[in-house]
Amino acid sequence: MHASTFLGAHALLMQKDALAQVIPALEIETADVQRAGHATTVSPLDEEQMFYLMSRGMNEDEAKQVLVEGFVQEVFNDLA
């Protein structure tokens, strides 16, 4: 049997002084590995997206909520 796997980790920083330490780790219990990879992204809320939403009438809290919900929905979609 050929093992092929990928691990993705994403962190969204909600405050300027927030930190994230993401350490991806794969444990593969077979000698027959075809492909194994990992990737990590860590980022704050996108200021351009915030500006866009706020220029369309949202206040700062509403814009943050929309962006966070979009981030979380993407995670849920990946789990399904």
N, C-alpha and C positions, 0 to 999 in steps of 0.2 A: 504494500500500500504506500503510495506517495503522499507525504504530508505537505500541505501548502497553507500558509497562514499569514495574516497581517493583523497587527494591533495598532489602533489609532487612539491617541489621547488628546483631548482638547480642554483647555482651561480658559475661562473668561474672567478677567480681573475687573472687579466692580469699583474699586477705590484706587486712588493714585498710589497709596502706600501698600497696596496688596501685593502679595507674593504667591507664586505657585511653584512647587517642586514636583515635577512629573517625571517619574522614572519608569519608562516602559520596560517590561520584562516578559519574555516568552519562555515557557517551560514546555519543551517538546520531548515526549517520551518515545521517540522512535529514531532509528538510525537512518531511515529513508526519507530525508527532507528534500523536497523538490525546490521549495522557496519559502523563506520566512523573512518578514520585514516589519518595521515599526516606524511610526512618525508621531511627533508631538508638536502641538501648537499652543502657544500662550499669548494672549493679547488682551488689551483693554478694549472697552467699548470704542467703536470707530467714531471719531469726531465728525467725519464727513457725513456719516449716516445720521448721527445725532442732529447735525445742522440741517440736513435735508428734512427730517421729520419735524423739527421745530419750525422750519420755514413754511411748513404746510399746516401750522396751527397747533401742533402739540406742545405742551409744556415739557420741561426737562424730565420730570418723573414719568410722564406718559411715553416719551420717546425711549427712555431707558427700559421701561416695561416691554415695549414692543420688541426691542432688540434682544432682550434676555429671553423672552418667550420664543423668538425665532431661533436662538441658539439652543434652547432646551428642546424645541420641537425637532430640530435636526438630530439631536442625540436620540430622541425617542424613535425617529424614523430609522436610524441606523440599527436600533435594537430589534425592530420588527422584521 
